[in-house]
C-alpha cells in the first residue's frame, strides 16, 4: 500500500473521486499520528495500491505527494549477547 498525502481536504476528496470513477479501491482518512494541538494542520491521506500505474504522477497533478510504505526494517539488528557482561573482575 502507498499513502498519497494532501494538505487540502478538497484536493483529497477530488483525488478519491477520480480513483472511484475508475473503480480503484482507496481509503481517505486524516493523519492519526498528529497531536491534538496540530490536528487541524494534519495531512489528509489516501491509501491506494502502490502498483497502480502512474500513481506518483497522478498524485502530483492532484496536488498531493506519494509516500510508499516500507516493507520492513532496512537492516537486521545485531544478535543479543548470550550472557551478561561483567564490568568488574571477581
KOLKE-272332 format. One record per residue: residue in three letters; z, x, y of N, C-alpha, C, O, CB in turn. Coordinates in pm, 1 decimal, padded with zeros to 6 digits. Atoms other than C-alpha are relative to their C-alpha. Glycine has a CB too. Layout:
N
{pator "ALA", {Z, X, Y}, {Z, X, Y}, {Z, X, Y}, {Z, X, Y}, {Z, X, Y}} ...
***
This chain:
90
{pator "UNK", {00000.0, 00083.8, -00118.1}, {00000.0, 00000.0, 00000.0}, {00000.0, 00088.1, 00124.2}, {00048.2, 00201.4, 00122.4}, {00121.3, -00095.3, 00000.0}} {pator "UNK", {00002.4, -00068.1, -00128.7}, {-00056.4, 00102.7, 00358.0}, {00050.1, -00097.0, 00105.6}, {00033.5, -00218.4, 00093.1}, {-00143.1, 00052.0, 00034.5}} {pator "UNK", {-00045.9, 00080.3, -00112.6}, {00100.9, -00020.1, 00679.8}, {-00089.8, 00027.0, 00119.0}, {-00119.1, 00141.8, 00152.3}, {00148.0, 00030.6, 00034.4}} {pator "UNK", {00071.5, -00010.6, -00126.1}, {-00103.4, -00090.5, 00988.4}, {00098.8, -00042.7, 00106.8}, {00147.3, -00155.9, 00105.3}, {-00132.0, -00088.1, 00002.1}} {pator "UNK", {-00098.5, 00024.9, -00104.2}, {00124.1, -00067.7, 01292.7}, {-00068.6, -00051.8, 00125.6}, {-00175.7, -00004.7, 00163.8}, {00079.9, 00127.5, 00030.9}} {pator "UNK", {00048.4, 00055.4, -00126.3}, {00071.1, -00272.9, 01608.2}, {00116.5, -00008.6, 00096.7}, {00228.2, -00042.1, 00057.2}, {-00065.5, -00139.8, -00020.6}} {pator "UNK", {-00101.7, 00017.5, -00102.9}, {00263.6, -00268.7, 01935.3}, {00006.1, -00145.3, 00046.5}, {00112.4, -00194.9, 00083.8}, {-00027.9, 00092.6, 00118.8}} {pator "UNK", {00008.2, 00137.5, -00050.7}, {00148.1, -00618.4, 02030.2}, {-00012.9, -00099.7, -00114.8}, {-00090.6, -00079.4, -00208.1}, {-00119.0, -00014.9, 00096.4}} {pator "UNK", {00001.3, 00104.1, 00103.2}, {00210.7, -00929.3, 01820.7}, {-00136.8, -00066.8, -00010.7}, {-00185.1, -00093.3, -00120.8}, {00106.9, -00105.3, 00029.7}} {pator "UNK", {00130.0, 00067.7, 00000.8}, {-00118.4, -01090.8, 01924.3}, {-00106.7, 00082.7, -00071.2}, {-00191.0, 00027.8, -00142.2}, {-00044.6, -00029.6, 00142.9}} {pator "UNK", {00096.1, -00086.8, 00069.7}, {-00317.8, -00789.0, 01802.3}, {00022.5, -00005.4, -00150.5}, {-00073.3, -00008.3, -00227.7}, {00011.6, 00145.7, 00050.2}} {pator "UNK", {-00032.4, 00005.1, 00142.8}, {-00137.2, -00800.8, 01467.2}, {-00045.1, -00132.2, -00060.8}, {-00100.5, -00134.9, -00170.7}, {00151.0, 00019.5, -00022.0}} {pator "UNK", {00040.7, 00131.8, 00051.0}, {-00199.4, -01173.7, 01426.7}, {-00151.7, -00008.9, -00010.5}, {-00203.8, -00064.8, -00107.1}, {00053.5, -00112.8, 00091.2}} {pator "UNK", {00146.0, 00001.2, 00004.3}, {-00568.1, -01129.7, 01509.3}, {-00051.5, 00084.1, -00117.3}, {-00149.1, 00046.3, -00182.2}, {-00058.1, 00052.4, 00132.9}} {pator "UNK", {00039.8, -00085.3, 00111.4}, {-00595.1, -00847.7, 01253.5}, {00022.6, -00072.2, -00133.4}, {-00062.6, -00067.7, -00222.1}, {00078.3, 00133.0, 00003.2}} {pator "UNK", {-00028.6, 00075.9, 00122.3}, {-00429.2, -01062.1, 00984.6}, {-00101.5, -00112.7, -00017.4}, {-00145.8, -00139.5, -00129.1}, {00143.6, -00057.4, 00003.6}} {pator "UNK", {00098.5, 00107.9, 00007.9}, {-00665.8, -01348.3, 01068.4}, {-00136.1, 00052.7, -00044.6}, {-00205.5, -00012.3, -00122.8}, {-00012.9, -00070.5, 00135.5}} {pator "UNK", {00130.0, -00056.5, 00040.4}, {-00970.2, -01121.3, 01033.1}, {00001.1, 00039.5, -00147.3}, {-00099.1, 00023.2, -00217.0}, {-00035.3, 00122.6, 00087.1}} {pator "UNK", {-00010.1, -00033.0, 00142.3}, {-00845.3, -00996.7, 00695.8}, {00001.8, -00126.7, -00085.5}, {-00059.4, -00130.6, -00192.2}, {00126.3, 00083.6, -00026.7}} {pator "UNK", {-00006.5, 00126.5, 00073.4}, {-00767.4, -01352.7, 00583.5}, {-00135.6, -00066.8, -00011.4}, {-00163.9, -00132.7, -00111.4}, {00097.1, -00094.2, 00067.0}} {pator "UNK", {00134.6, 00057.0, 00004.2}, {-01122.3, -01460.4, 00669.3}, {-00083.7, 00064.4, -00110.0}, {-00179.4, 00004.5, -00159.0}, {-00069.4, 00017.0, 00135.4}} {pator "UNK", {00071.4, -00070.1, 00106.4}, {-01241.1, -01203.4, 00414.4}, {00078.0, -00003.0, -00131.7}, {00046.6, 00071.8, -00224.3}, {-00027.1, 00144.6, 00041.4}} {pator "UNK", {-00083.4, 00016.1, 00119.9}, {-00978.8, -01308.5, 00154.5}, {00068.2, 00129.5, -00043.0}, {00081.3, 00157.0, -00162.3}, {-00084.0, -00052.5, -00114.3}} {pator "UNK", {-00073.3, -00122.9, 00027.3}, {-00794.3, -00977.2, 00181.7}, {00149.1, -00031.6, 00009.6}, {00195.4, -00073.4, 00115.7}, {-00040.8, 00114.9, 00099.6}} {pator "UNK", {-00143.1, 00029.3, -00006.2}, {-00425.3, -01019.4, 00089.1}, {00072.8, 00099.7, 00090.4}, {00049.3, 00220.3, 00083.5}, {00061.0, 00002.3, -00140.9}} {pator "UNK", {-00077.7, -00084.9, -00090.3}, {-00187.3, -00887.0, 00353.4}, {00128.6, -00073.6, 00037.6}, {00143.0, -00193.5, 00013.7}, {-00082.8, 00037.3, 00127.8}} {pator "UNK", {-00129.3, 00058.4, -00039.1}, {00162.9, -00944.7, 00489.2}, {00038.4, 00054.1, 00137.5}, {00035.9, 00175.2, 00159.8}, {00111.8, 00032.6, -00106.0}} {pator "UNK", {-00039.6, -00036.7, -00135.1}, {00276.2, -00943.0, 00853.4}, {00151.3, -00011.1, 00013.3}, {00210.0, -00111.7, -00026.5}, {-00070.8, -00089.1, 00104.5}} {pator "UNK", {-00144.1, 00004.3, -00024.2}, {00635.5, -00854.4, 00947.2}, {00036.7, 00100.7, 00107.3}, {-00044.4, 00185.7, 00144.1}, {00078.8, 00028.1, -00129.8}} {pator "UNK", {-00050.0, -00095.3, -00098.9}, {00845.8, -00667.9, 01204.0}, {00057.0, 00120.9, -00071.4}, {00087.3, 00115.3, -00190.5}, {00107.0, -00064.9, 00091.3}} {pator "UNK", {-00058.6, -00122.7, 00052.4}, {00975.6, -00315.6, 01153.2}, {00147.7, -00023.9, -00027.3}, {00226.0, -00039.2, 00066.4}, {-00019.8, 00118.5, 00098.7}} {pator "UNK", {-00137.8, 00030.9, 00036.5}, {01300.7, -00374.0, 00960.6}, {00098.4, 00109.7, 00037.0}, {00218.7, 00083.9, 00041.3}, {00008.3, -00026.2, -00146.6}} {pator "UNK", {-00090.3, -00110.4, -00024.8}, {01443.1, -00032.9, 01049.2}, {00038.0, 00014.4, 00146.9}, {00110.8, 00106.9, 00182.8}, {-00061.5, 00126.7, -00048.4}} {pator "UNK", {-00034.8, -00008.0, -00140.7}, {01468.8, -00098.6, 01420.5}, {00143.2, -00046.4, 00020.0}, {00187.0, -00142.9, -00042.7}, {-00096.6, -00083.7, 00085.1}} {pator "UNK", {-00136.5, 00040.1, -00031.5}, {01821.0, -00117.3, 01558.7}, {-00000.4, -00125.3, 00086.2}, {-00105.1, -00165.2, 00137.2}, {00074.9, 00113.5, 00071.0}} {pator "UNK", {-00002.6, 00125.1, -00074.8}, {01938.9, -00429.6, 01736.3}, {-00031.0, 00020.4, 00147.3}, {-00077.9, -00072.4, 00213.3}, {00134.6, -00066.4, -00014.8}} {pator "UNK", {00030.0, -00025.8, -00140.2}, {01903.1, -00263.0, 02077.8}, {-00149.5, 00010.5, 00026.0}, {-00197.7, -00029.6, 00131.9}, {00068.5, 00126.6, 00045.1}} {pator "UNK", {00142.5, -00019.1, -00022.2}, {01538.1, -00179.6, 02029.4}, {-00086.7, -00093.2, -00084.6}, {-00204.4, -00064.3, -00106.4}, {-00036.8, 00142.8, -00028.7}} {pator "UNK", {00078.0, 00090.0, 00084.4}, {01429.3, -00473.9, 01812.4}, {-00116.6, -00062.2, 00076.9}, {-00221.9, -00088.3, 00018.7}, {00089.5, -00109.9, -00056.6}} {pator "UNK", {00109.8, 00056.8, -00078.4}, {01220.6, -00616.8, 02098.3}, {-00117.2, 00096.6, 00010.5}, {-00230.9, 00054.0, 00030.9}, {00048.6, -00037.7, 00139.4}} {pator "UNK", {00105.6, -00100.5, -00006.1}, {01024.4, -00290.1, 02101.2}, {-00051.6, 00039.7, -00137.3}, {-00136.3, 00128.5, -00147.8}, {00049.7, 00122.0, 00071.8}} {pator "UNK", {00039.8, -00036.1, 00136.7}, {00982.2, -00278.1, 01722.2}, {-00146.5, -00033.4, -00023.6}, {-00198.8, -00131.7, 00029.0}, {00088.2, -00072.7, -00103.4}} {pator "UNK", {00141.4, 00019.0, 00030.4}, {00630.2, -00248.2, 01589.6}, {-00019.7, -00117.2, -00096.1}, {00069.5, -00151.8, -00173.5}, {-00059.4, 00128.3, -00059.6}} {pator "UNK", {00041.3, 00100.8, 00096.5}, {00452.1, -00525.3, 01403.7}, {-00076.6, 00072.3, -00109.2}, {-00164.4, 00153.6, -00080.1}, {-00086.9, -00113.3, 00066.5}} {pator "UNK", {00062.1, -00067.4, 00113.7}, {00345.7, -00414.1, 01055.9}, {-00081.5, -00098.9, -00082.1}, {-00039.0, -00211.9, -00105.9}, {00106.5, 00067.6, -00088.0}} {pator "UNK", {00083.6, 00077.5, 00090.9}, {00064.5, -00546.7, 00840.7}, {-00015.5, 00083.9, -00125.6}, {-00074.8, 00191.7, -00121.7}, {-00140.3, -00036.4, 00064.0}} {pator "UNK", {00013.4, -00069.9, 00127.9}, {00088.5, -00441.8, 00476.0}, {-00132.9, -00040.0, -00063.9}, {-00161.5, -00158.1, -00083.3}, {00120.0, -00032.7, -00095.4}} {pator "UNK", {00133.5, 00021.9, 00055.1}, {-00257.9, -00402.6, 00324.9}, {-00021.3, 00098.9, -00113.4}, {00039.8, 00205.7, -00115.1}, {-00110.5, 00015.3, 00109.5}} {pator "UNK", {00036.7, -00092.2, 00107.1}, {-00401.9, -00246.3, 00010.2}, {-00071.9, 00119.4, 00061.7}, {-00169.7, 00102.6, 00134.6}, {-00089.5, -00070.3, -00107.3}} {pator "UNK", {00053.6, -00121.6, -00060.9}, {-00479.4, 00114.9, 00103.6}, {-00143.0, 00030.0, -00044.4}, {-00211.8, 00108.4, 00020.9}, {00089.0, 00117.5, -00033.4}} {pator "UNK", {00134.8, -00028.9, 00049.6}, {-00803.4, 00113.3, -00099.6}, {-00107.1, -00082.6, 00070.6}, {-00224.7, -00072.3, 00035.9}, {-00006.6, -00025.3, -00149.3}} {pator "UNK", {00097.1, 00080.6, -00074.0}, {-00970.2, -00130.5, 00142.0}, {-00093.6, 00092.8, 00077.3}, {-00046.4, 00175.2, 00155.7}, {00071.9, -00099.4, 00096.8}} {pator "UNK", {00093.0, -00092.1, -00066.7}, {-01288.6, 00043.2, 00265.7}, {00005.4, -00015.6, 00152.7}, {00007.5, -00127.3, 00204.6}, {-00143.8, -00024.0, -00050.3}} {pator "UNK", {00003.0, -00000.1, -00145.2}, {-01284.1, 00140.8, 00634.0}, {00124.8, -00054.6, 00066.1}, {00119.6, -00101.4, 00179.8}, {-00115.4, -00077.1, 00045.8}} {pator "UNK", {-00123.1, 00059.0, -00053.4}, {-00923.6, 00032.8, 00683.2}, {00046.1, 00069.4, 00127.0}, {00085.3, 00002.6, 00222.7}, {00110.4, 00005.8, -00103.9}} {pator "UNK", {-00046.0, -00073.5, -00118.4}, {-00835.4, 00307.9, 00931.6}, {-00084.4, -00034.5, 00122.0}, {-00030.6, -00052.9, 00231.2}, {-00004.4, 00151.5, -00025.6}} {pator "UNK", {00087.8, 00032.9, -00110.8}, {-01136.9, 00231.5, 01147.5}, {00023.0, -00144.0, 00046.6}, {00027.3, -00170.7, 00166.7}, {-00146.3, 00020.5, -00040.4}} {pator "UNK", {-00024.9, 00139.8, -00036.1}, {-01074.5, -00143.9, 01136.1}, {00131.6, -00014.9, 00074.0}, {00141.7, -00092.4, 00169.1}, {00000.2, -00088.3, -00124.6}} {pator "UNK", {-00129.8, 00006.2, -00066.5}, {-00711.4, -00090.1, 01232.6}, {-00010.0, 00052.6, 00142.3}, {00046.7, -00006.0, 00234.6}, {00104.5, 00079.6, -00078.7}} {pator "UNK", {00014.1, -00058.5, -00133.2}, {-00806.7, 00130.4, 01526.0}, {-00076.9, -00092.6, 00093.7}, {-00041.6, -00105.4, 00210.9}, {-00070.2, 00135.1, -00008.9}} {pator "UNK", {00077.1, 00093.6, -00081.2}, {-01065.1, -00120.4, 01650.1}, {00082.8, -00120.8, 00041.4}, {00058.1, -00180.5, 00146.2}, {-00123.3, -00045.6, -00075.7}} {pator "UNK", {-00084.6, 00115.6, -00029.1}, {-00798.9, -00393.2, 01638.1}, {00118.9, 00035.8, 00089.1}, {00195.7, -00052.4, 00127.5}, {00049.8, -00061.2, -00129.3}} {pator "UNK", {-00109.0, -00040.4, -00087.6}, {-00555.0, -00188.4, 01848.1}, {00122.3, 00051.8, -00072.5}, {00229.7, 00062.2, -00013.2}, {00039.4, -00113.4, 00084.8}} {pator "UNK", {-00112.2, -00050.7, 00078.9}, {-00335.2, -00052.8, 01567.9}, {-00029.6, 00137.6, -00054.9}, {-00130.7, 00199.6, -00021.6}, {00032.7, -00095.3, -00113.8}} {pator "UNK", {00021.2, -00128.6, 00066.7}, {-00296.7, 00259.8, 01361.9}, {00053.0, -00009.4, -00142.0}, {00147.9, -00082.4, -00170.5}, {00069.3, 00116.4, 00077.5}} {pator "UNK", {-00028.2, 00004.7, 00143.3}, {-00279.0, 00321.0, 00988.8}, {00101.4, 00105.9, -00038.7}, {00090.8, 00221.9, 00001.2}, {-00128.3, 00018.2, -00080.8}} {pator "UNK", {-00097.7, -00092.3, 00057.7}, {00019.8, 00477.2, 00813.1}, {00002.2, -00027.2, -00149.3}, {00044.3, -00134.1, -00193.4}, {00143.8, -00017.2, 00064.5}} {pator "UNK", {00003.0, 00017.4, 00145.4}, {-00027.2, 00531.1, 00440.1}, {00134.6, 00038.2, -00058.4}, {00193.5, 00139.1, -00019.8}, {-00112.6, 00084.5, -00063.9}} {pator "UNK", {-00127.7, -00027.6, 00066.3}, {00283.3, 00516.9, 00223.0}, {-00016.6, 00117.8, -00094.3}, {-00118.3, 00130.3, -00162.5}, {00051.1, -00124.5, -00076.9}} {pator "UNK", {00005.9, -00113.8, 00091.0}, {00360.4, 00833.8, 00034.2}, {00030.3, -00045.5, -00141.9}, {00103.1, -00142.4, -00163.3}, {00098.6, 00110.3, 00043.6}} {pator "UNK", {-00015.5, 00035.6, 00140.6}, {00350.7, 00822.4, -00342.5}, {00131.2, 00048.9, -00059.5}, {00169.9, 00004.1, -00167.4}, {-00114.5, 00055.5, -00079.3}} {pator "UNK", {-00124.1, -00054.4, 00054.6}, {00673.9, 01014.8, -00390.0}, {00037.2, 00126.7, 00073.1}, {-00024.8, 00161.4, 00173.6}, {-00013.1, 00027.1, -00150.4}} {pator "UNK", {-00040.7, -00123.2, -00067.8}, {00852.0, 01333.9, -00298.2}, {-00109.0, 00106.3, -00007.2}, {-00179.9, 00117.7, -00107.2}, {00129.1, 00053.9, -00061.0}} {pator "UNK", {00103.7, -00101.8, -00006.2}, {00627.0, 01618.8, -00192.8}, {00029.6, 00118.0, -00092.7}, {-00062.6, 00182.5, -00142.6}, {-00015.7, 00049.1, 00142.6}} {pator "UNK", {-00034.6, -00111.4, 00087.3}, {00819.3, 01876.2, -00395.7}, {00116.3, -00039.5, -00090.6}, {00188.5, -00135.6, -00064.3}, {00035.6, 00125.4, 00082.9}} {pator "UNK", {-00107.7, 00024.8, 00095.3}, {01058.8, 01887.1, -00686.4}, {00123.6, 00076.0, 00048.0}, {00113.6, 00194.5, 00079.6}, {-00040.8, 00043.5, -00145.5}} {pator "UNK", {-00119.8, -00070.8, -00044.8}, {01418.3, 01968.6, -00587.6}, {00041.1, 00107.5, -00101.0}, {00010.2, 00096.1, -00219.7}, {00115.6, -00099.1, 00022.1}} {pator "UNK", {-00042.2, -00106.1, 00093.1}, {01571.0, 02286.0, -00735.2}, {00102.6, -00054.1, -00099.5}, {00171.2, -00152.2, -00070.6}, {00059.3, 00120.7, 00077.6}} {pator "UNK", {-00096.2, 00048.8, 00100.3}, {01780.5, 02246.1, -01051.0}, {00144.1, 00020.8, 00046.2}, {00174.5, 00115.2, 00119.2}, {-00022.4, 00071.0, -00134.5}} {pator "UNK", {-00141.9, -00010.8, -00032.8}, {02153.3, 02189.2, -01015.5}, {00066.2, 00107.1, -00085.6}, {00020.4, 00133.0, -00196.9}, {00070.8, -00135.1, -00019.4}} {pator "UNK", {-00069.9, -00100.6, 00081.6}, {02395.8, 02459.8, -01134.0}, {00066.5, -00065.3, -00120.0}, {00103.2, -00182.7, -00115.8}, {00105.1, 00075.3, 00084.0}} {pator "UNK", {-00059.8, 00054.1, 00121.5}, {02537.2, 02417.6, -01482.2}, {00151.7, 00006.6, 00003.3}, {00217.9, -00069.2, -00067.6}, {-00051.7, 00074.2, -00121.0}} {pator "UNK", {-00146.7, -00015.1, -00007.8}, {02891.5, 02527.2, -01391.4}, {00037.7, 00026.0, 00145.8}, {-00045.8, 00067.0, 00226.5}, {00051.2, 00117.5, -00093.4}} {pator "UNK", {-00041.0, -00027.3, -00138.1}, {03099.1, 02555.7, -01074.8}, {-00006.9, 00149.5, 00032.3}, {00008.6, 00233.8, -00056.1}, {00142.1, -00052.2, 00024.2}} {pator "UNK", {00010.0, -00137.6, -00044.1}, {03059.7, 02873.1, -00875.6}, {00139.1, 00046.5, 00046.7}, {00204.0, -00021.1, 00126.6}, {-00106.4, 00014.5, 00114.1}} {pator "UNK", {-00130.6, -00054.1, -00038.9}, {03373.9, 03088.2, -00840.1}, {-00016.9, 00084.0, 00126.4}, {-00104.1, 00170.6, 00134.7}, {00062.6, 00085.4, -00115.7}} {pator "UNK", {00007.7, -00074.5, -00124.3}, {03435.0, 03218.5, -00491.3}, {00097.2, 00118.2, 00001.4}, {00072.7, 00216.8, 00071.0}, {00028.2, -00092.0, 00117.2}} {pator "UNK", {-00101.0, -00108.3, 00006.0}, {03743.7, 03436.7, -00572.3}, {00005.9, 00053.8, -00142.3}, {-00016.5, -00019.0, -00239.0}, {00142.1, -00051.1, 00045.7}} {pator "UNK", {-00013.4, -00058.3, 00134.1}, {03793.6, 03676.8, -00859.3}, {00137.7, -00028.5, -00052.2}, {00233.6, -00034.1, 00024.8}, {-00026.8, 00152.0, 00001.0}} {pator "UNK", {-00127.2, 00031.8, 00063.0}, {04070.2, 03598.4, -01102.6}, {00088.4, 00123.1, -00016.9}, {00199.6, 00112.6, -00068.8}, {-00023.9, -00064.7, -00134.5}} 
***
